[in-house]
């Protein structure tokens, strides 16, 4: 059965493939911002809008020019992909029967009554999502569309979530029938005064997205001028508003880490720059001090209430219990992993470790850090900062490796480096000498007939 958004997407993809293939990165970005909306439902399983668009990108991959890159991050991605496929294929057979947390059950019940590892629909689905994501990654790098896709994804997700929140507050509803169409997702409710979840299934995922978007918009605004800066600044304010409305522990912890890291970077740059900008630093410090003195208790009260509400709650116990359980799963698999879809804790770090083992976790960590370094060297600072912010947020509370935003950000970070042709021969351009120069000193016989 096809959904309303699915029907619209099919028409858009038909027009894109037939007439405007340069639109495809924009379509991929827009659909990545709607992760719980599906194109259709087949045998009780939904096909997301993003992966529907990604399948089209994979089909068009053969018509793109090969990269011929030898960059070390490209080789690392190949190794990571091969290891993920191998362990997902063999893991459920090698370690069949060990207790795991099923992706189909709630985390609370799974910790108390875990499932047994084996080949499931989730195994096939997660492996399929992973392969499609990697091929889409390659497609976007080849056509140089990754940066446009992530800009569209963050902008659409931020604006759509804000509009949805305002619609709920105005009493117009959240239009669940249109957006919340994934059949295998447990959705939080939409009522005024309740924690917002935007275009996502729960507040923690909304918070992780909003932290990423806020960091990206802030850095992009600081590196832009004129109207472009005004647009990024407006989106930054909107992302911060979304983050506050999510009222999630993920939002609190991730924001604290990101802000702390940002202050450290600014301090290091200030010292290395010889104290350039001292008046602005002093003014900013005074403004911050006055704000804390005047509005400190008012600002801290909601955060303190959030911390008190989270620590010791059922959600806290389930998440920490799931991560502790997943450490045992990793040990049971001799640190090789269950394979993708084999175990689902609450945090990204434990999900990667328990599913892909130490080899997969190490390869992914080096790949991400390498992508950040490459992005900084090619002056794509906003993409590097956004990727780091997303990883911090995911480590706190969202486990999925198949998150489209993650792969779009990595692709945007490495695209410039991968598109440099190492096999091209650079030939110097020899300027034509003037008559009064080299040509004047040549013998007349050199000019021939």
C-alpha positions in Angstrom: 0.0 0.0 0.0 1.4 3.4 -1.0 1.2 6.4 1.3 0.3 10.0 0.3 3.9 11.2 0.6 5.0 8.1 -1.2 2.8 8.9 -4.1 4.2 12.4 -4.2 7.7 11.1 -4.1 7.1 8.6 -6.9 6.0 11.5 -9.1 9.0 13.7 -8.1 11.4 10.9 -8.8 9.9 10.2 -12.2 10.3 13.8 -13.2 13.8 13.9 -11.7 15.0 10.8 -13.5 13.4 11.8 -16.8 14.1 15.5 -17.0 16.1 16.9 -14.0 18.7 14.4 -12.6 20.5 17.2 -10.9 17.6 17.4 -8.5 18.3 14.0 -7.0 20.7 15.3 -4.2 17.9 17.7 -3.2 15.3 14.9 -3.1 17.7 12.7 -1.1 18.2 15.6 1.4 14.5 16.3 1.8 13.6 12.7 2.3 16.4 12.2 4.9 14.7 14.9 7.0 11.5 12.7 7.2 12.9 9.4 8.7 9.6 8.0 9.9 7.6 8.6 6.7 7.5 5.6 4.3 6.7 5.3 0.6 4.6 2.2 1.1 4.1 -0.9 3.3 4.9 -4.4 2.0 4.2 -7.4 4.2 4.0 -5.3 7.3 7.4 -3.6 6.6 7.7 0.0 5.5 10.1 1.4 2.8 11.3 4.8 4.0 11.1 7.8 1.7 14.9 8.2 1.9 15.7 4.6 0.9 13.2 4.8 -1.9 15.1 7.8 -3.3 18.4 6.0 -2.5 17.5 3.0 -4.6 17.0 5.4 -7.6 20.5 6.8 -6.9 22.0 3.3 -6.8 20.4 2.5 -10.2 21.9 5.7 -11.6 25.3 5.0 -10.1 26.5 3.1 -13.2 26.0 6.3 -15.3 28.4 8.4 -13.2 32.1 8.8 -13.8 34.3 6.7 -11.5 36.4 8.5 -8.9 39.7 6.5 -9.3 40.6 7.8 -5.9 43.4 6.3 -3.7 42.6 8.4 -0.7 43.1 6.5 2.6 39.6 7.3 3.9 38.2 5.7 0.8 40.2 2.5 1.4 39.1 2.6 5.0 35.4 2.8 4.0 35.9 -0.2 1.8 37.4 -2.2 4.7 34.6 -1.1 7.0 32.0 -2.1 4.5 33.6 -5.5 3.8 33.9 -6.3 7.5 30.2 -5.2 8.2 29.0 -7.5 5.4 31.1 -10.5 6.5 30.2 -10.3 10.2 26.5 -9.8 9.4 26.6 -12.8 7.2 28.4 -15.1 9.6 27.7 -13.6 13.0 24.2 -15.1 13.6 25.6 -18.5 12.6 28.8 -18.3 14.6 27.1 -17.1 17.8 23.6 -18.5 17.3 21.5 -18.6 20.5 23.3 -16.0 22.6 20.9 -13.6 24.4 20.5 -10.2 22.5 18.2 -7.2 22.5 15.8 -7.5 19.6 15.1 -4.4 17.5 11.4 -5.4 17.3 10.7 -5.3 21.0 10.7 -2.4 23.5 14.0 -1.9 25.4 12.4 -2.2 28.8 11.0 -5.7 28.2 14.0 -6.9 26.2 16.4 -6.3 29.1 14.2 -8.5 31.3 13.4 -11.1 28.7 16.0 -11.0 25.8 15.7 -12.8 22.5 18.2 -15.2 21.0 20.6 -14.4 18.2 19.7 -15.8 14.8 18.9 -14.8 11.2 15.9 -12.5 11.2 14.1 -10.0 9.0 16.1 -7.3 10.8 19.4 -8.9 9.8 18.4 -8.7 6.1 16.9 -5.3 6.4 19.8 -3.7 8.2 22.3 -5.2 5.8 20.3 -4.0 2.8 20.0 -0.5 4.3 23.8 -0.4 4.9 24.7 -1.5 1.4 22.2 1.0 -0.2 23.6 3.8 2.1 27.2 3.1 1.0 26.3 3.1 -2.7 24.3 6.3 -2.3 27.3 7.8 -0.5 29.4 6.9 -3.5 26.8 8.4 -5.9 26.7 11.7 -4.1 30.5 12.0 -3.9 30.8 11.2 -7.7 28.3 13.9 -8.7 29.5 16.3 -6.0 26.0 16.5 -4.4 26.7 15.5 -0.8 27.0 19.0 0.6 23.7 20.1 -1.1 21.9 17.0 0.2 23.0 17.6 3.9 22.1 21.4 3.7 18.7 20.5 2.4 18.2 17.8 5.0 19.1 20.0 8.0 17.0 22.9 6.7 13.9 20.9 5.8 14.1 18.9 9.1 14.4 22.0 11.2 11.7 24.1 9.5 9.2 21.1 9.2 9.7 20.2 12.9 9.1 23.8 13.9 6.0 24.2 11.8 4.7 20.9 13.2 5.2 22.1 16.7 3.4 25.4 16.0 0.6 23.4 14.4 0.2 21.3 17.6 0.2 24.4 19.8 -2.4 26.1 17.6 -4.7 23.1 18.0 -4.5 22.1 14.3 -2.9 18.7 15.0 0.3 17.0 14.0 -0.9 15.3 10.8 0.2 11.9 12.0 -1.7 10.3 9.2 0.6 12.0 6.7 4.1 11.9 8.4 4.0 9.0 11.0 3.5 6.2 8.6 6.3 3.7 9.5 4.5 0.5 10.7 7.4 -0.8 12.9 8.0 2.4 14.8 6.7 3.3 18.3 5.6 6.9 18.2 5.4 9.3 21.1 2.2 11.4 21.5 1.6 14.9 20.4 -0.1 17.1 23.0 0.5 20.7 24.0 3.0 21.0 26.9 4.5 17.6 26.1 8.1 17.1 24.9 8.3 17.7 21.2 9.6 15.1 18.8 9.4 17.1 15.5 9.5 14.9 12.4 11.0 12.0 14.4 9.6 9.1 16.4 10.8 10.3 19.9 12.3 13.4 21.6 15.8 11.9 21.8 16.1 11.5 18.1 14.7 15.0 17.6 17.3 16.3 20.0 20.1 14.6 18.3 19.1 16.1 14.9 18.6 19.5 16.4 22.0 19.6 18.1 23.6 18.7 14.7 21.6 21.3 12.8 22.3 24.0 15.4 26.0 23.4 15.2 26.0 23.4 11.4 23.9 26.6 11.1 26.0 28.4 13.7 29.4 27.6 12.0 27.9 28.2 8.5 26.6 31.6 9.6 30.0 32.6 11.1 31.7 31.7 7.8 29.2 33.5 5.6 28.2 37.1 4.8 25.2 39.1 3.7 21.9 37.4 3.1 23.3 34.0 3.3 24.5 34.7 6.9 21.0 35.9 7.8 19.4 32.7 6.5 21.8 30.5 8.4 21.4 32.6 11.6 17.6 32.3 11.3 17.8 28.6 10.9 20.2 28.4 13.9 17.7 30.2 16.1 14.9 27.8 14.9 17.1 24.8 15.6 17.8 26.1 19.2 14.1 26.5 19.7 13.5 22.9 18.6 16.2 21.7 20.9 14.6 23.4 23.9 11.2 22.0 23.0 12.6 18.5 22.8 13.5 18.7 26.6 15.5 15.5 26.2 18.4 14.2 28.2 20.2 13.7 24.9 19.7 17.4 24.2 21.1 18.4 27.6 24.2 16.2 27.6 25.0 16.7 23.9 24.6 20.4 24.1 26.9 20.6 27.2 29.6 18.6 25.5 29.3 20.6 22.2 29.3 24.0 24.0 32.2 22.9 26.2 34.2 21.8 23.2 33.4 25.0 21.4 34.7 27.1 24.3 37.9 25.1 24.4 38.5 25.7 20.7 37.8 29.4 21.0 40.2 29.7 24.0 42.9 27.9 22.1 42.4 30.1 19.0 42.5 33.2 21.2 45.8 32.2 22.8 47.4 31.1 19.5 46.2 34.3 17.9 48.1 36.5 20.4 45.0 37.9 22.1 43.3 39.2 19.0 39.7 40.2 19.7 40.2 40.9 23.4 37.5 43.6 23.6 35.0 41.2 22.2 36.0 38.4 24.6 35.7 40.8 27.5 32.2 42.0 26.4 31.0 38.4 25.9 32.2 37.5 29.3 30.5 40.4 30.9 27.3 39.7 29.0 27.4 36.0 30.1 28.1 37.0 33.7 25.2 39.5 33.8 22.8 36.9 32.3 23.8 34.3 34.8 23.3 36.7 37.7 19.9 38.0 36.5 18.3 34.9 34.9 20.5 32.1 36.3 17.9 30.4 38.5 15.2 30.7 35.9 17.4 29.2 33.2 18.7 26.4 35.5 15.4 25.3 36.9 14.1 23.5 33.8 17.5 21.8 33.4 17.6 20.7 37.0 14.1 19.4 36.8 15.0 17.4 33.6 18.1 15.9 35.3 16.1 14.9 38.4 13.3 13.5 36.3 15.7 11.4 34.2 18.1 9.9 36.8 16.5 6.9 38.4 13.5 6.9 36.0 12.3 3.8 34.1 13.8 5.2 30.9 17.1 5.8 32.5 17.2 2.3 34.0 16.2 0.7 30.7 18.9 2.6 28.7 21.7 2.0 31.1 20.6 -1.6 31.5 20.5 -2.1 27.8 24.1 -0.7 27.4 25.4 -2.9 30.2 23.7 -5.9 28.6 25.2 -5.1 25.2 28.7 -5.0 26.7 28.0 -8.7 27.6 26.8 -9.4 24.1 30.1 -8.0 22.7 32.0 -10.3 25.1 29.9 -13.3 24.1 30.8 -12.8 20.5 34.5 -12.7 21.3 34.4 -9.0 20.5 33.6 -9.8 16.8 30.0 -8.7 17.0 26.6 -10.1 16.2 26.3 -8.5 12.8 24.0 -5.6 11.8 20.5 -6.0 13.2 21.6 -8.5 15.8 21.5 -6.3 18.9 19.9 -3.0 19.6 20.9 -1.1 22.8 20.1 2.6 23.4 23.5 4.2 22.4 25.4 4.4 19.2 28.7 3.4 20.7 27.4 0.2 22.3 25.3 -0.6 19.2 28.4 -0.5 16.9 30.6 -2.4 19.4 28.0 -5.2 20.0 27.0 -5.5 16.3 30.3 -5.0 14.5 32.8 -5.8 17.3 36.1 -4.2 18.0 37.2 -4.4 14.3 34.1 -2.6 13.1 34.1 0.0 15.9 37.8 0.8 15.3 37.4 1.1 11.6 34.4 3.4 11.9 36.1 5.6 14.6 39.2 6.1 12.4 37.0 6.7 9.4 35.0 9.4 11.1 38.0 11.1 12.6 39.7 11.0 9.2 36.6 12.5 7.6 36.7 15.4 10.1 40.4 16.0 9.5 39.9 15.9 5.7 37.0 18.4 6.0 39.1 20.8 8.1 41.9 20.6 5.6 39.5 21.4 2.7 37.9 24.2 4.7 34.6 22.4 5.1 34.5 23.3 8.8 30.7 23.4 9.2 30.4 19.8 8.0 33.2 18.5 10.3 31.6 20.2 13.3 28.2 18.9 12.5 29.5 15.4 12.2 31.2 15.6 15.6 28.0 17.0 17.2 25.9 14.2 15.7 28.3 11.5 17.0 28.2 13.0 20.5 24.4 13.0 20.4 24.1 9.5 19.0 26.6 8.2 21.6 24.3 9.5 24.3 21.0 8.1 23.1 20.3 7.0 19.5 21.7 3.6 18.2 21.0 3.4 14.5 23.9 3.1 12.0 21.5 3.5 9.1 20.7 7.1 10.0 20.8 8.9 6.6 22.2 12.2 8.1 25.3 10.3 9.4 26.3 9.1 5.9 25.4 12.3 4.2 27.7 14.2 6.6 30.6 11.8 6.1 30.2 12.1 2.4 30.2 15.9 2.5 33.4 15.8 4.6 35.4 13.6 2.2 33.9 14.6 -1.2 36.6 17.2 -2.1 39.5 14.9 -1.2 38.0 11.9 -3.1 37.3 13.9 -6.2 41.0 14.9 -6.7 42.3 12.7 -9.5 45.6 11.3 -8.5 46.3 9.9 -11.9 46.0 13.2 -13.8 49.3 14.5 -15.0 49.8 18.2 -14.3 51.6 19.9 -17.2 53.1 23.4 -16.6 51.7 26.1 -18.8 54.5 27.8 -20.8 53.6 31.4 -21.7 54.2 32.6 -25.2 57.2 34.9 -25.3 56.9 38.3 -26.7 58.9 39.6 -29.6 61.0 41.7 -27.3 61.8 38.7 -25.1 62.7 35.1 -25.9 61.5 35.3 -29.5 63.6 38.3 -30.2 66.8 36.4 -29.2 66.1 33.4 -31.5 67.9 33.2 -34.8 65.8 34.1 -37.8 66.1 30.6 -39.2 64.2 29.3 -36.2 61.0 30.9 -37.5 61.0 28.8 -40.7 58.6 29.3 -43.5 
